[in-house]
């Protein structure tokens, strides 16, 4: 989805609706926790995945290409 842009307006409560194409491509839906970050004047939404993306562990995490992976899962590969 590199280079795509869709404009959405905030509603009266400050909400936006993500286009279905983005939700499908990024595998997000109702109940998916999202982190809201700011960088300069940009607002960034990203999936909130505090644990290992493979097993969900919260211990021994290392960042691999922007994803958290635990030491055990790393050693299994």
URKASUL-V606888 format. One record per residue. RES is the residue in three letters. D_LAST is the distance of its C-alpha to the last C-alpha in whole Angstrom. Layout:
BEGIN
RES&D_LAST  RES&D_LAST
END
This chain:
BEGIN
UNK&29  UNK&29  UNK&33  UNK&34  UNK&37  UNK&39  UNK&41  UNK&42  UNK&44  UNK&44  UNK&46  UNK&48  UNK&46  UNK&44  UNK&41  UNK&40  UNK&38  UNK&35  UNK&36  UNK&34  UNK&32  UNK&30  UNK&30  UNK&28  UNK&26  UNK&25  UNK&24  UNK&27  UNK&30  UNK&32  UNK&31  UNK&28  UNK&28  UNK&28  UNK&29  UNK&32  UNK&32  UNK&34  UNK&34  UNK&38  UNK&40  UNK&37  UNK&35  UNK&31  UNK&30  UNK&26  UNK&24  UNK&24  UNK&21  UNK&21  UNK&18  UNK&14  UNK&14  UNK&11  UNK&13  UNK&16  UNK&16  UNK&19  UNK&17  UNK&15  UNK&15  UNK&14  UNK&15  UNK&13  UNK&16  UNK&18  UNK&16  UNK&15  UNK&11  UNK&11  UNK&10  UNK&9  UNK&7  UNK&6  UNK&5  UNK&4  UNK&0
END
